């Protein structure tokens, strides 16, 4: 079992795949480096002298600079590394685009909708337009489970505190996000539940939603009826009859849209789980499918992995606007762009935002970046897409769902139980987590660190699992009924 990994020949550190005791000789290249102190799993050990102020190199990129002189074998972490990041910078497009060799797509068993779109679940969703009706929506879900029969996979609601007392950009984002969820093809039918006096009016919602099938999407305004639970049940019965007509049928994998996300990351995230997802992404994109990469703040410092892969200058310009726009958002709120990673990230071995970002973007594989889309916008271009959204797990997973992701691949080194509206498949970076949290974890990428599988083999296994989930296999979060949304906001509450 390997002790450490030297990710890139240019790196002046290795990463401990397992805890390394002080005095252990660690193989590096043709020689060894002796650990000068205990090195925790996922953490970095110097393999060359690093002067004070000199860059620490990992993944072939600078992840910060040493704050004191370092000798080989020393532990490198927050006590002796500091970020190099600052504010907005200028980028130059130097195209380095390598299209993937096309491959014939396999099939999965999905639901073909009347408008030609495809879903991997046939659920009934209740979308509250305002937080005031959250408990009414929950009661409708609780009291109408008898309607979940035949090909209907479930009845769910996604509660939130917004839809009223919001202004400007926040109000528009709430409206846009909820309409995008209403259009999601995993929902065979949707009940849009309103109160009647909220800022997000019925007329506004209809304008945002655009064309819709009135058999698939129905509306209930609670203030307009004597008993909203009785009225709601009658509407749900109609929606259930509509959704029940859909049956699973063979669908090419080229129809899949898969979101990619990480949370509770550790020092192995960029070595095992995220590059495994990257291998999956390349596999799906080569077959004509689509993947979506988000978490813009966790691209800071790792833009070099992404920018030059944009298919043309227009997409590059959109990527630059997204990156610098998010930095401007931080600065406008008097926050530094590098106020990341989290305490759990640091405990797991991630030192700076550059360190975290270089691991995060491994999920994007090597495919060209086909498009950059905004929050609440849908994927319209086949291939690898970048999506405007924050690093926050619930907010970004909701944004991925709204972008049309049929399911979400979520890598984690620390573990998390949550689920998005789309099936959320958890991928462990290490075997200890996969064994400890069997009711959370769907896939163990720790086998890469254990030397049991290569990244290519793990990626192929993950691709097969995705086809199974797309065909109806439930994720651990789905088995528990864990699914929720969080809407991005940054303005005032009235």
N, C-alpha and C positions, 0 to 999 in steps of 0.2 A: 504494500500500500504506500503510495508516494506521500512524503512528508510535506512538500511545498511545490508550488508551481511558479516557473519563470515565464510570465505570460508573453512577453515580447522581448526579442534579443536586445533591444535598446534599454530595457528596464534596469534600474539600479536597486531594485527590491525584488524579493519573492514574497508570495503569499502562503501562509501556513494553511494547508488543507486539513490538518489535524493539529492539536496542541503540540508544540515543540518545547521540550524541557531545556533549560540552560545547560550548555555543555554538549548538546547533541550536534553531531556533524551532519549537515544538511547537504545532499548532493546538488550541485549547481554546475551545469555544463560538464566540463571534463574534470572538475575538482569538487571541493566541498567548502562550505562556510560554517564555522562553529557558532552556534547561538550563544551570544554573550549574556542573554537573560531569557526568561521564559517568554515564549511567543504564543499568545492565544490563537485559537482557530480563527481563520479569516483575517488575521492581522498581518502586517508587513514586517519583514526583516531586511535590513540593509545587506547587500552583497558586495558593495564597493564603498570606498570612502566618499562622503558627501560633505562638502564644505558648508559653513554657515552661509545662508542666502542662496545656495545652489538648489536647482530644481530636483524634486523627487519624481522619478519617472516610473509610471505604471501604465500598462496597456500601450506603451510607446508614447504616451503623452505626459506632460507635466501636470501633476495633481496638486501642486503646491511647492513651497520651498522649505528647506530645513532652517529652523530657528537657532540651531547650534550645530557644531561640528559632529558628524556621525561616522562611526567606524563600522566595518563589516561585522555582522552578527548582532547589531543593536536593533532593538524594537523601535519601529517608527509609527508614531500615532499623534494624537492631538497635543501631546506634551512637547513635541519637537518638530511639528509640521504646521505651516500656516498657508491659507489659500492665496492664490495669485489674482483672484477675481476682483473686478471693480464694476463700473457701470457699462453703458452702451459702448460698443465698438463698431468700427466699419469692417465689412466683410468684402472679399473679392471672390468672384465666381471663377473657379479653376476646375472645369468639368472633369469628373472622373467617374463616368457613367458606364457600367458594364451590365447590359441586359442579361437576364438569366436564360439559359437554354430552355425552351418550352417543353412541357411534358403533358401527356394525356391525363386529364383529371379523373380520379376515381369518383365513385358516387356515394351518396349518403341518402337516408330516407327522410325527406323533408316534406313540408306542406307548401303546395303551390297555390298562391292566392289568385283571386279573380283578376287583379291588375298585373299579373305575371311575376310579382315579387315572391320570394321564398322565405318561409319561416322554419325554424327548427323546433319550435314549440307551438302548440295550438291552445293558447290560454285566453281567458277573459280578464281584461284589465279594467279597474276602476281608477280614473285619473281625477283627483280633486283639483279644482282650479284655485282653491283657497284653503288655507289651513283650518278655517272655522268648521269645515265639514269633514275633517279627518276622522272623527269618531263615527260619524254616519257611514263613511266609506268602510271603516273597519267592521261595523255592525253588519253591513250588507255582505261583506265577505264571510263573516262568521255564520250568518244565518242562511246562506244560500249554497253551502257546499254540496247539497244534494244535486245541484245542477252540473256538477263535475262528473260527467259520465261519458262513455264511449270514447271518442277521439279527443275530447277536451282534456287538456293536461293540467288545468288548474284555474282557480279564481283568485286574483290578487289585487291589492291596492298599493299605491306608492304615495304615502303621506309626506307632507312638507309644511313649513310654517308660512309660506309666502302667498302671493296672489292678491294681496291688499297691503296698504300702507307702504308701498314701494313707488319710486319715481324713476323716470328716465331710463337709463341703461339697465338697472336691476329689473325694473318692471318688464322691459322688453325681453330680457334674458329668461325670466320665468315663463313668460308667454311662449317664447320660442322653444324652450326645453320641453314644456308640457305638450305642445303641439307635435313635436318630433317624437315623443314617446307614443302619442296617440297613433301616429303613422307606422309604428314599428311592426314589421311583419311577424314577429313572434306572437303578437296578439291577434287571435282570430276574430275577436270582437272587443269593443271598448265602450264603457259607459263614462262619459264626462260628467262629473258631479260638481255642481255649483251651489253657492248659497243664494245669490241674487242681488247683493248690494256691494259686492267687492269691486276693487279697481279693475280687475281682469274680467271685463264684461263678456257676456255671451257673444256679442257682436265682434269684439276684438279677437276672441278665440277663433271664431269662424273665419275671420279674415286671415289670421295666422295659419290656420289649418289648410286652407285652400280646398281644392276638390276632394271629396270623400264619398264613400259609399254609405248611404243612410241606413242600409241594412247592417253594416258592420259597426258604425259609430252612432251612438244615440246619446241624448242629453237629458239631464234632470236638474232642474233648479229647485232646491229644497223649499224656498220660501213660497213657491207657487203651488204647493200641494199640501193637503191636510196631514198626510202621513208619508214622509219620504221613504221609510223603510218598506211600506206596502207598495208604493209606486215604484220604488227601485227594484223590488222583486219582479214585478210584472215586466219591466224593461229587461232585466237580466234573463228572464225566461225566453224573451224574443231573441236576445243576443246568443243565448246558449243554443237555440234551435239553428241559428245561422252558423255558428262556429262548428256545430256537430257535423256539418256536411263535408268538412275537410278531412282527408285521409292522407296518411304518409305515402309517398311515392318516390321512386328513384330520382335523384337530382344530382347533377355534376358538381364536384367540389369547387368548380370555378364560380359558383353562385355564392359561396361563403364569404362573409365579412367577419373578421376576427379582431377584436381589440386586444391590445397588449399593455400590461400594467405591472408595476412592482410596488411592494409595500412591506414595511418591516424588513428592509433589506439588511444584509450583512456582508462581510468581506468575501463571501463565496458567491454572492448574487451575480456578479459580472464574470464569474468563472464557470459556473455550472448552469443554474436555471436560466439566466437571461440569454446566454449564447445558445442554449437548447431551444428557447423560444425563437431566437434568430434563425436557427436551422429550420424550425417549423415554418417561419414566415417565408423564407426563401422557397421552401417546398410548395407552399400554397400559392405563392405569387407565380411560380413557374408553371402552375396548372391553371392560371388565369383567374385565381381568387384575389381577395383583397385583405390587407392587414392594416391596422391603424395604431400608430405610435403617438402617445400624448405625454403629459407631464413636462410642460415646457421648462419650468425652473430646474428640472433635473436633466436638461440638455445643456445648461450653462457650463461652459468649460469643456464640453465634448462636441461642440459644433463641428469640429474637424472631421468627426466620423460621419457627418450627415450632409453638410451644405453642398459639397462638391458632387454629391450623388444625385442632386436634383436634375430632372430630365432636361430642363432648359432654363434659360435665364429668367423667364417669367415665374416659374415655380421657385427658383432660387430667391427672387425678390420677395415673394410671399413668405418664404421661410425666414429671411432676414427681418421682415416687418413683424413676424410673429415673435421671434426671439427678442429683438430690441423693444418691441411693444410691451412684452411682459416685464422686461427690465425697467422700462419707464413706469409701469404700474407699481413695481416695488418702490422706486425712487419717489413717486408721487405720494406714497404713503409713508415716506421717511424711513423706509426699511432698506437694509443692505441686501444686495442680490445674493449674497453667499450665506444668509442666515439659515443654514441647512448643513449638515444632516441632523436628524433627531437623536435624542439620547440613546435610543435603542439601536439606531444605525451605528453610532460610535462604539457602543459596547460590542457590536458584532464585527468591528474592524474597519468601518468606513470613517475616514479622517476628515476629508474636506468635501465641498460640493463637487469639485472636479473629480475626485475619487468616486463619489456616488454617481455622477453623471456619466463618466466613462463606462461604468458597469451597467447603468440604466439603458444606454442606447444600444447595448449589445443585442437587445430584443429586436432591433431593426434589421438584423442580418446584413446581407450585402446587396440587396435589391436596390435598383434606382428608386428615388423618391418621386412618385408619380404626381402627387398633388399635396397642397396644404389647405386645410379647411378650417373654418371658424367654429366657435362654440355654438352648438345647436344645429349645425349644418350636417347634411348627410353626405356620405361617401358616394361619389358619382364616377370616379375614375378607378379602373382596375389597377391593382398593384399595391405598393407600400405608400400609405398616406400619413401625413403628420397632422395632428389635431390640436388646436388651441385649447389649453386647459391647464389647471394647476397640478401640483403633485399630490394634493390631498386625495386619499384613496376613494372616499365615497363620492366626492365631487367629480373626479376624473373618470371613475367607472360609470357614473351616470352619464357623463358627456360621451363616453364611448358607446353606450347603449343608444343615446339619442342620435349618434352619427350613423346608426344602423348596424352596429356589431351584433351578430347573432349570438355570440358567446365571447367571454373575456378570459384570456390567459393571465393569471395573476401569480407572479413569482414572489416568494417570501422566505426570508431566512429566520424570522422570529415567529411567524405564524399569525394568522388573523381569521376570524370566523365569518366575516360579513359576506353578503352577496349583493350584486347589482340586480336590476330587473332582468338583464340577460344572464343566462347560466354562467357562473363564475368559477372557473376551474383553477384550483390552487396548486402551485408547483413549488415544492420544497427545494431549497438550495443545498440542504444537508440531510443526511440520513437520520441523524438524531432527532430532528424535528419531525420528519416523516413517520418515525416509529412512535414518537411521543404523542403526536396529534393526528392519529389515524382518522378521527371524525372531522378533521379540518382539511387534510391534505389529499389531493386526488392523484398526484404524480410526484415521484421522487427523482429529482435531478441530482441528488447527492451521490448517485451511483457513478457519476463522472469523477467526483473527488475521490471516491473509493477505488477508482481504477477498474470498475466492473464494466463500464461502457464508455465508448467515445462520444463526443458531442454529436457526431453524425448519427450514431446509433440511437442516442437518447432523443434526438430530434425526430427520427423516423418513428420511434415509439409514441412520441407525443402527437404526431400527425395522425396515427391510427386511432389514438384515444379521442382526438377531436372529432373524427368521423363518427365514432361511437356515440359521443355526446350529442352531436348534431342529429343523430338518428334516434335519440330518445333516452340514452343512458343519463341518469341524473348525477349531477355533481354533489359533493358532500354538502355544500351550502343549500342546494335545492332539497336534499333529503331532510334537512332541518327546517325548511321553510324560511330560510334567512334571505331576505331581499329587501332593499330599501334604496331611496334616492337622496341626493343632496344637491341643491341648486347653487351655482356659483353666484356670489353677490359681493359688491364692494362699496355700495352707497349707503344712504341714510335710510332709517326706518321711521316713518311718520308717526 
